[in-house]
């Protein structure tokens, strides 16, 4: 089995920064794509940023220029640097990884970490 553990959420003022991290452990042969999603109260979960195994990144329009996703393949980690945070960034943030444990690829999710942007 594979476990994803997130860290780095919290309360920050508008304009501030936070860095989220997500580490995978367990039966891992390789990891394809990694990504961060978020879900605000009353809204659907949405993609924030993703990064492929080759390092290609993709961002939601609402975070372009403010957020940066990166990965550490040796540590099986994905990070999200969030700058110039806005109140509308408030949500529970989830990491997701497409993991090869054996022959097949399966999606795994973290438990979520709360990010609150408020003065």
N, C-alpha and C positions, 0 to 999 in steps of 0.2 A: 504494500500500500504506500501511498504518497501523501505527505502532509505539507501544507503551505502555511507559514506563520508570518503574519504581517506585524510591522511595528512603525512607530513614528507619527501616528495621528495625534490630535490634540486641539487646543483652542489657540487661535492666533488672531491678531487684529488685522483689519483690511490693510493691504499693502505688504503684509508680512510674508514669511516663507516657512515652508515645512518640507521635510524630506521623508518620504515613505520608503520602507524596505520590505521585501518579501523573500523569504528563504524557503527553499524546498528541500525535503529530506525523505528518505525511504528508498524504495526500490526504483531507482532512476537509471536508465541506460543513456538517455539523452533528452534534451528539452528542445522542442521546436519553438513555437512562438510564445511570447510572454506578454502580458498586458495588464493594464489597470482599468477598472470599471468603477462607476459610482452610482449610488442610488439615493436620491433625496426623498424626503417624506412625500408620499402621494404621487411620486413619479416612477417611471420605469427605469430599470438599470440601463446605463448607457456606457459606451466605450469612451474612455478618456485618452488613452495612448496605448500603442502596441509596438512591439519590436520583434522582428523575425530572427531566426537563427543566424541569418547573414548580416543582421544589424540594420536592416531597413526599418525606419520608424514611420508611424502614422499617428496623427493627432486629431482630436475633435477640434472643429473650428474655434470653439469657445476658449480653448486653452493654448492655441498656437502662439508661440512667442513668449509664453509665461511658464509652461511646464516642459520638462525634459525627462525622457525615459532612457534608462541605460540598463545594461545587464552584465553580470559577471558569471561567465560560463563555468569557471572553476569552482565557484562557491554556490552555483545553482541559485543565483539571486537576481532579482529585478528591483530597480529603484525608480522612484519618481520624485524629481526635484520640482517643487511647486513654488514659484515666485509671484510677487504682486497678487497675492490672493484676494479674492473678492467674496462678498457675502454669498453670492450665488454659487460659489464652489463648495458650500457647506453640504456635506453628504457623508454616507458611509462608503468608504473606498475598499474595493475588493481586488486582489490580484488573481490572475488566472494564468495557468501554464498548460501547454499541450505537451504531455510527457509520454515518452516511450519507456514503458517498464519492461517490455519484452518485445514481441513482434509488432504490437499494436500501439497506436497513439490514443491517449485518453485525456480529456480535460479535467483539471483539478482547480478548485477554488480555495482561496483563503477564507478566514472566518469574518473578515471585515474589520476596518478600523475607522473610527469616527474622526472626521475633520470638521471643525466648526470655525467659521470666520465671522467674527463679531467684535464690535467695539464695546 
